[in-house]
Amino acid sequence: MEIWKFLVLFFCAFLGGIAIFLVKNDKSQLLKLILSFSGAYLFAITVLHLIPEAYSGTDKAEIGIFILIGFLLQVFLEQFSEGVEHGHIHKHHDGHVFPWGIMISLCLHGFLEGMPLAKDQNNELIFGIALHHIPAAFALASILVQNQFKAKGVAFYIAIFAVMAPAGYYFSLSLSNGSISGMEPYFNKVMGIVIGIFLHISTTILFESNADHKINKRKMMAVIAGIAVALSGFYLGH
């Protein structure tokens, strides 16, 4: 078990969240570029690594079904998260009200995203997930601040979100190593669900267009860079 992966996952999300107290000017454009890069990176890693890995088992015929389940699960989760996992920040004017739907769905999302890391031998995926969680945590923190939560409360809930991906990673390690009795045969099915989630998240980020339905040059460069980094890792790892 590599402790640095746990630290990267936790601190990228945690620091991304508490950055709400450090950013004085509007950094939404920078966050959008980070999202575009990580979305392209996640999509490429899913196609290059996760899908081939999932179909390498003996239960290939069922993997597609679980990919569809994962895709639909993410659609369902977004009814409660309001797109926070995409870095979307929505205005809330309800006073000191805890956004339970957003928090629970985002934590489940983070937990599931950490699960493929058990088979991430070349470490490409961890950086994509870590980058992806920065704007998500920032958006969550922004909602909590808008709902008049104090700094300690915001940091506490951001820490809970930040620990979800490491927890998913630990759980998937137990599955892949057979530490949890009887669960190892289901690992590829779980990966199918995660692949469906990744496909939804990454394609939503990539195909969210501007008002004129065109991708600007900066976003296009970020997308190309994300795919290029994923391809570099793919070829260097083979």
N, C-alpha and C positions, 0 to 999 in steps of 0.2 A: 504494500500500500504506500503510495507516494504522497507524503503530507503536503508537498508544495502545490499539488492540484487542489486540495481542499482550501489552502490559503488563497490561491489565485481566485477561485470561485467566490469565496466569501468576501474578500476585501474589494474586488472589483464592484460587486453589487453594493456593499456597505458604503464604500467611498463615493460611489455614484449617487447614492441616496443622500448622504449628508452634505454633498456638494451643493444642495439647495440653499445652505446657509452661507456658502462661500461665493456663489455666483451673484454678482451685482447687476450685470448687464444681461440682456437676452442672448442666450447661447443656443437657441433652438436650432439654428442652422448647423452648428457643429454637431449637435445631437442627431440631427437628420442624416448627416454624412456618416456618423458612426453606425447608425441603424442600417443605412444602405450597404456599408461595407460588411457588417456582420450578417445581414440578410443574405447577401450574395455568397458569403463564405459558408454559412450554414447550408444553403441550398446545394452548393458544390460538394461539400463534405457529405451531405446526405446521399447525393447521387453517386459519388466516387467511392464512398466507404460503407455507409450504413446499409444501403439497399443491397449491395453485393454480399455483405456480411450476413444480413438477415436471411437471404436466399441460399446461403451455403449450408443450412441445416437440412434435416430430413423432412421437415414439415413445410416444404415450399408452397404447396397448393393453398395453404391457409394464410400465408403472410399478407397477401393482397387484401384479404378481408380485414385484418387487424390494422393495416395502413389506413383503410377507409374509416374504421372505427376511430382511430387517432385523429384523423382529419375532422370528422364530425364532432368529436369530443372538444376539440379546440374551438369550433364554431359555437358550441354550447357554452364553453367557459367564457367566451368573449361577451356573452349576454350579461355577465356579471362583472367582468373585469373592465369593461368599457374600452378595450383596446390598449390598456396600460402596458401590456407586454410588447406593444409596437412603439412605445414611447409617447403615446397620446396623453395629453393633459387636458382634462375637462374641468370647467369651472363648477364648483359646488358652493351653494349658498345656504346650506342647512345648519350652519353653526357647528357646534362641537358634537358632531355625529360620526361615529366610527363606520367607515365603509366596509362592512363585513364581506359583501359580495366580491368586491375588488380584492381584498386581502386574501380571502380563502382561495379564490380561483387563481390568483397570481402565485400563491405558495404551492398549490398543486401543480401549476405549470412549471415552476422552478424545479420541483422535486422530479417530475417526469423528464425534464431536460437534462438533469444530471445523470440519468440512468445509462445512456449509451457510453459514458466515459469508461466503463469497465472493459470495453473492447477498443478503446481509443489508444492503440499501441504507439502511434506516431505523434500523439499529442496535438493534432490539428484541431480537433473539435473543442477542446477545453477553452481555447482562446476565442473561438467564435461565440460560445455560450457566455463567457465572461464579458466580452464586449457587448453582447446583446442585452445583458442584465444591467449595464450602466444606465442607459436611458430609461429602462423599465423601472429601476429603483428610483431614479430622479423624478419620474412621473408620479410614482406612488408617494414619495416624500412631498411633492408639490400639493397633491390632493390632501394629505394630512395637515400640511401647513395652512391650506385654505380653510380646512375645517377646524382651525384654531387649536391644534395640538401643540404642546410645548416641545422644546428641542429634545428633552430627554425622552418623551413619548415617541416622537418621530424616530429617533435613533433606535429605540427599543424595537419598534415594528419593522424598521428597515433591517435590523439584525436578524429578526425572525425570517424575513424573506431571503436574506443573504445566506442563511444556513440551509435553505431548502435544497439547492442544487448539490452541495456537498453531501447532504443526507441521502439524496437520490443516488449519488455516486456510490456511497457506502452500501446502500441496499442492493444496487446492481452488482457490486462486487460479491456480495453474499450469494446472489442468485447464480452468477456465472461460475463461481467456485463450488457451488453445490452446498454451501454452508447452511442454507435454509432447506431443510429436508423436503424433498419432493418438488421443489420449485424450479430446479435447473432446466427441466424440459420445456418450461414455459418462457424461458428467457427470450428466445427469438420472437415469440408472440408479443411480449412486452416491447421489444425493440420495434416491431411493426407499428404499434400504437405511437411510439415516440417519433418514428419516421413520418407518420401522418401529421403529427403536431408540427414537426419541423417544416414539412412541405407547406402547410397552411401559413405558418408564421413567416417563413422566408418569402414565399410568393406574394403574400399580402404586402410585405415591406417593399419588395421589388416593383410591384405593379401599382402601388399607390401613386397616382399621377397628380400633377399640378392642375390648376384650374383649366389650363388649355390642353390637358391630357398629354403633355409632353414631359419627358424626363430632362431636366437641365444638365448642363455639361458637368457640373461638379458632382452631381449624383451619379451620372454615368461613369465618371472616373473612379468614384468610390466602389461602384459595382464591379467594374473591370478589375480593380485592385484586389477586391475580395476573392474573385474567381481565380485571379492569377496566383495569389498566395496559396489558395487551396490546391491548385494544380501543381505548384512548385513542391508542396509537401507530399503530394501524391506520387510524383515522379522520383523525388529524392528518397521516398520510403520504399521504393520497389527496385 
